[in-house]
Amino acid sequence: AGRCLRYGALGDDVMARLRWMGEVLAPALRAALRARGEGVDLRAITAQALQMGDECHSRNTAASALLLRELAAELAGGAEAREVLRFLAGNHYWYLNFSMAAAKLATSAAHGVPHSTLVTAFARNGVEVGIRVSGLGEEWFTAPATQVRGLYFAGYGPEDANPDIGDSAITETYGLGGFSLAAAPAITGFVGGTVDSALRTSREMARIALARHEAYRLPALGGVGAPVGIDLRAVLDTGIAPVITTGISHREPGIGQIGAGLTHAPLECFRKALAALPLEGMPGPPEAPEEEPTGQGAPAPERIGPDGGPGSGGG
């Protein structure tokens, strides 16, 4: 659908598209929502998309189509209907904006619980990575951003890449993205790894999660809920760093995205947060999340590296 203002992309085409989004696309979507007379159930769309091969971070093909289906009738009545519908039909990532917003709302609702070790925010700016923890107020705990290992567009390689950048890792904070990688085997052709490594990643992320999502199910793992709720203590107890599926930005401004892959949150963020936790009044360790159904033949969780092979699981 063309370049947009992400990953440092900049140029006349980017600015023209940004103006079009503000002057045409946004009013069309606003009018469509008002014409519906009710909201759109993003939770239901995400749950269905996980059954259709998305992980709702780096793959949003099904979710984008499902959202377009919800709004198509109302969009068709607008003045710029053909242009808007053609743009949305050709953009398989437009649901990511909604996936991120829904995840942010959900995790924000869990912020501010005394003594809670739940990670409620996760962001990267290309220089640092930061987390916020429910029981630690508004403070960000940061560490240097890690490199992304993955696949590059033609003409680019690791020497061109900027360290990890973006705010879309809020989806991992809510059990999507790398935590639901088992739902999206096709993504391995985009971010690297194998189908088996995708399954292992979701199993491993369950070891650092507080629970399983009641609605977001992983069909390839017998229908268990996606691991949700990164637990600060579990990360440090196991040494398993959260996995992020993400794009790769060029290190020079103006060029934009040059690939996609996997990376891990730096463990130093979690060490700093743990050091800030008050010991008095802390609860005991949480119960382990729901296991995969017996009879599925699931092997024991295996530590894997960012490239899908054996590794330390660290950042």
C-alpha positions as CSV (number, residue, x, y, z in Angstrom):
1,A,0.0,0.0,0.0
2,G,3.0,2.3,-0.1
3,R,5.3,3.8,2.4
4,C,4.0,5.5,5.5
5,L,5.4,7.4,8.5
6,R,7.0,4.4,10.3
7,Y,10.5,3.1,10.9
8,G,11.9,6.5,10.0
9,A,10.5,6.5,6.4
10,L,10.3,10.0,5.1
11,G,9.8,11.6,1.7
12,D,7.2,13.4,-0.4
13,D,5.3,10.1,-0.9
14,V,5.2,9.6,2.9
15,M,3.9,13.1,3.6
16,A,1.3,12.8,0.8
17,R,0.0,9.6,2.2
18,L,-0.1,11.1,5.7
19,R,-2.2,14.0,4.5
20,W,-4.5,11.6,2.6
21,M,-5.0,9.6,5.8
22,G,-6.0,12.7,7.7
23,E,-8.2,14.2,5.0
24,V,-9.8,11.2,3.5
25,L,-9.3,7.9,5.4
26,A,-9.8,9.1,8.9
27,P,-13.1,10.9,8.1
28,A,-14.3,7.8,6.2
29,L,-13.6,5.5,9.1
30,R,-15.2,7.9,11.6
31,A,-18.4,8.2,9.4
32,A,-18.5,4.4,9.0
33,L,-18.3,3.8,12.8
34,R,-21.1,6.4,13.4
35,A,-23.3,4.8,10.7
36,R,-22.9,1.4,12.4
37,G,-24.5,2.7,15.6
38,E,-22.3,0.4,17.6
39,G,-18.6,-0.3,18.1
40,V,-16.5,-3.1,16.7
41,D,-15.6,-6.1,18.9
42,L,-11.8,-6.1,18.5
43,R,-11.4,-8.9,21.0
44,A,-13.6,-11.2,18.9
45,I,-11.7,-10.2,15.7
46,T,-8.3,-11.0,17.4
47,A,-9.6,-14.3,18.7
48,Q,-10.8,-15.3,15.3
49,A,-7.6,-14.1,13.5
50,L,-5.5,-16.3,15.8
51,Q,-7.5,-19.3,14.4
52,M,-6.7,-18.1,10.9
53,G,-2.9,-17.8,11.0
54,D,-2.3,-14.3,12.5
55,E,-0.4,-13.5,15.7
56,C,-1.7,-9.9,15.5
57,H,1.7,-8.2,15.6
58,S,3.8,-9.0,12.5
59,R,1.0,-10.8,10.7
60,N,-2.4,-9.2,10.5
61,T,-3.7,-10.6,7.2
62,A,-6.8,-12.3,8.6
63,A,-7.6,-9.6,11.2
64,S,-7.3,-6.8,8.6
65,A,-9.7,-8.6,6.4
66,L,-12.1,-9.3,9.2
67,L,-12.2,-5.7,10.3
68,L,-12.7,-4.5,6.7
69,R,-15.7,-6.9,6.5
70,E,-17.2,-5.3,9.6
71,L,-17.0,-1.8,8.1
72,A,-17.3,-2.4,4.4
73,A,-21.0,-1.8,4.1
74,E,-20.8,1.6,5.8
75,L,-17.6,2.6,4.0
76,A,-19.2,1.8,0.7
77,G,-21.6,4.6,1.2
78,G,-18.9,7.3,1.6
79,A,-17.9,9.9,-1.0
80,E,-14.4,8.3,-1.5
81,A,-15.6,4.7,-1.1
82,R,-13.6,3.2,-3.9
83,E,-10.3,4.8,-3.0
84,V,-10.7,4.0,0.7
85,L,-11.8,0.4,0.2
86,R,-9.0,-0.2,-2.3
87,F,-6.4,1.1,0.1
88,L,-7.6,-0.9,3.1
89,A,-8.0,-4.1,1.0
90,G,-4.4,-3.7,-0.1
91,N,-3.0,-3.1,3.4
92,H,-2.6,-6.3,5.3
93,Y,-1.2,-4.5,8.4
94,W,-3.9,-1.9,9.1
95,Y,-5.3,-4.0,11.9
96,L,-2.0,-3.6,13.9
97,N,-3.1,-0.1,14.9
98,F,-6.2,-1.5,16.5
99,S,-4.4,-4.6,18.0
100,M,-1.9,-2.2,19.7
101,A,-4.6,0.1,21.1
102,A,-6.7,-2.8,22.4
103,A,-3.6,-4.3,24.1
104,K,-2.6,-1.0,25.6
105,L,-6.1,-0.5,27.1
106,A,-6.1,-4.0,28.6
107,T,-2.7,-3.8,30.2
108,S,-3.3,-0.2,31.4
109,A,-6.3,-1.6,33.3
110,A,-3.9,-3.8,35.2
111,H,-1.5,-1.1,36.1
112,G,-1.1,0.3,39.6
113,V,-1.8,-2.9,41.6
114,P,0.4,-2.8,44.8
115,H,3.2,-5.3,44.8
116,S,2.2,-6.7,41.4
117,T,5.1,-7.9,39.2
118,L,3.0,-7.9,36.0
119,V,4.7,-6.0,33.1
120,T,2.1,-3.6,31.8
121,A,4.1,-1.6,29.2
122,F,6.9,-2.3,26.8
123,A,8.5,0.1,24.3
124,R,11.6,0.6,22.3
125,N,13.0,3.7,20.7
126,G,16.0,2.3,18.7
127,V,18.4,3.3,21.5
128,E,16.8,1.9,24.7
129,V,14.1,-0.6,25.6
130,G,11.9,0.1,28.5
131,I,9.3,-1.7,30.6
132,R,6.8,-0.6,33.3
133,V,5.6,-2.8,36.0
134,S,2.1,-2.7,37.6
135,G,3.3,-2.3,41.2
136,L,6.1,0.2,40.4
137,G,4.1,3.3,39.4
138,E,5.1,5.3,36.3
139,E,8.8,4.6,36.3
140,W,10.4,3.1,33.2
141,F,13.2,0.6,33.6
142,T,15.5,0.7,30.6
143,A,18.4,-1.0,29.0
144,P,20.2,-0.7,25.6
145,A,18.1,-1.9,22.6
146,T,19.0,-5.2,21.1
147,Q,19.6,-6.1,17.5
148,V,16.8,-7.9,15.5
149,R,17.7,-11.2,13.8
150,G,15.7,-11.9,10.8
151,L,15.3,-11.7,7.0
152,Y,16.1,-8.6,5.0
153,F,14.6,-7.0,1.9
154,A,16.8,-7.3,-1.2
155,G,19.8,-5.0,-1.1
156,Y,19.9,-4.7,2.7
157,G,21.7,-6.7,5.5
158,P,22.6,-6.6,9.2
159,E,25.1,-3.8,8.6
160,D,22.2,-1.5,7.6
161,A,20.0,-2.3,10.6
162,N,19.1,-0.1,13.5
163,P,18.6,-1.7,16.9
164,D,15.1,-2.7,18.0
165,I,12.6,0.2,17.7
166,G,8.8,0.7,18.0
167,D,5.9,0.7,20.4
168,S,4.2,-2.3,18.9
169,A,5.7,-4.7,21.5
170,I,2.7,-3.7,23.7
171,T,1.0,-6.6,21.8
172,E,3.5,-9.1,23.3
173,T,2.6,-7.6,26.7
174,Y,-0.9,-8.8,26.1
175,G,-0.1,-12.3,24.8
176,L,0.1,-11.6,21.1
177,G,3.0,-11.4,18.7
178,G,5.9,-13.6,19.9
179,F,3.7,-15.1,22.6
180,S,1.2,-16.4,20.0
181,L,3.8,-17.3,17.4
182,A,2.4,-20.8,17.3
183,A,-0.8,-19.5,15.7
184,A,1.1,-18.0,12.7
185,P,3.4,-20.7,11.1
186,A,3.4,-18.7,7.8
187,I,5.2,-15.8,9.5
188,T,8.4,-17.9,9.7
189,G,8.9,-17.1,6.0
190,F,8.9,-13.4,6.9
191,V,10.8,-13.2,10.2
192,G,12.9,-16.4,10.0
193,G,12.9,-19.6,11.9
194,T,10.7,-22.7,11.3
195,V,7.3,-23.9,12.2
196,D,8.7,-26.1,14.9
197,S,10.6,-23.1,16.4
198,A,7.4,-21.1,16.4
199,L,5.6,-23.7,18.4
200,R,8.5,-23.9,20.8
201,T,8.5,-20.1,21.3
202,S,4.9,-20.0,22.4
203,R,5.6,-23.0,24.8
204,E,8.6,-21.2,26.2
205,M,6.7,-17.9,26.7
206,A,4.2,-19.7,28.8
207,R,7.0,-20.3,31.4
208,I,7.2,-16.5,32.0
209,A,3.4,-15.7,31.8
210,L,1.0,-15.4,34.7
211,A,-1.9,-17.0,32.9
212,R,-3.5,-18.2,29.6
213,H,-5.9,-15.9,27.8
214,E,-9.5,-17.1,28.0
215,A,-10.4,-16.0,24.5
216,Y,-7.1,-16.0,22.5
217,R,-6.5,-19.6,21.7
218,L,-3.6,-21.3,19.9
219,P,-5.0,-24.1,17.7
220,A,-1.6,-25.7,16.9
221,L,-1.1,-26.3,20.6
222,G,-4.3,-28.0,21.2
223,G,-6.4,-24.9,21.7
224,V,-4.8,-23.6,24.9
225,G,-5.0,-19.9,25.6
226,A,-2.1,-17.7,24.6
227,P,0.4,-17.0,27.4
228,V,-0.6,-13.6,28.8
229,G,0.8,-11.4,31.5
230,I,4.7,-11.2,31.6
231,D,5.8,-11.8,35.1
232,L,8.9,-10.0,36.2
233,R,10.0,-12.6,38.6
234,A,9.4,-15.5,36.2
235,V,11.6,-13.9,33.6
236,L,14.5,-13.6,36.1
237,D,13.9,-17.0,37.7
238,T,14.1,-18.8,34.4
239,G,16.4,-16.5,32.5
240,I,13.9,-16.5,29.6
241,A,13.5,-13.1,27.9
242,P,10.3,-12.2,26.2
243,V,10.3,-12.7,22.4
244,I,9.2,-9.9,20.1
245,T,8.2,-10.3,16.4
246,T,9.1,-7.0,14.8
247,G,10.2,-5.1,11.7
248,I,13.8,-3.9,11.1
249,S,14.4,-0.2,10.6
250,H,17.3,1.2,8.6
251,R,19.9,2.9,10.7
252,E,19.8,6.0,8.5
253,P,16.8,8.3,8.6
254,G,14.4,8.5,5.7
255,I,14.7,5.0,4.4
256,G,12.3,3.0,6.7
257,Q,11.7,-0.7,7.1
258,I,14.3,-3.0,5.5
259,G,13.3,-6.4,6.9
260,A,11.6,-8.3,9.8
261,G,12.6,-10.8,12.4
262,L,12.7,-11.7,16.1
263,T,14.4,-10.2,19.1
264,H,14.4,-10.5,22.8
265,A,13.8,-7.9,25.5
266,P,17.0,-7.2,27.4
267,L,17.1,-8.9,30.8
268,E,18.7,-5.8,32.4
269,C,15.3,-4.0,32.3
270,F,13.8,-6.7,34.5
271,R,16.8,-6.8,36.8
272,K,16.4,-3.0,37.4
273,A,12.7,-3.4,38.0
274,L,13.2,-6.2,40.5
275,A,15.7,-4.1,42.4
276,A,13.1,-1.4,42.8
277,L,10.4,-3.8,44.2
278,P,9.6,-3.4,47.9
279,L,10.1,-6.7,49.6
280,E,7.7,-6.1,52.4
281,G,4.2,-7.4,51.6
282,M,5.2,-9.3,48.5
283,P,3.0,-12.3,47.7
284,G,4.3,-15.8,46.9
285,P,5.0,-17.0,43.4
286,P,2.0,-17.4,41.1
287,E,0.5,-20.7,40.1
288,A,1.7,-22.1,36.8
289,P,-0.5,-21.4,33.8
290,E,-2.7,-24.0,32.2
291,E,-0.8,-26.8,30.4
292,E,-1.4,-28.0,26.9
293,P,-4.0,-30.8,26.7
294,T,-2.6,-34.3,27.2
295,G,-2.3,-36.4,24.2
296,Q,-1.0,-33.6,22.0
297,G,2.5,-34.9,22.0
298,A,3.9,-31.6,23.1
299,P,7.6,-31.9,24.1
300,A,9.1,-30.2,27.1
301,P,9.7,-26.4,26.6
302,E,13.0,-25.8,24.9
303,R,15.1,-22.6,25.1
304,I,15.6,-21.0,21.7
305,G,17.5,-18.1,20.4
306,P,16.2,-15.2,18.3
307,D,16.9,-17.1,15.0
308,G,14.7,-20.0,16.0
309,G,17.7,-22.3,16.9
310,P,19.0,-23.3,20.3
311,G,20.1,-20.4,22.4
312,S,20.1,-18.8,25.8
313,G,16.8,-17.0,25.4
314,G,18.5,-13.9,26.7
315,G,18.4,-10.4,25.3
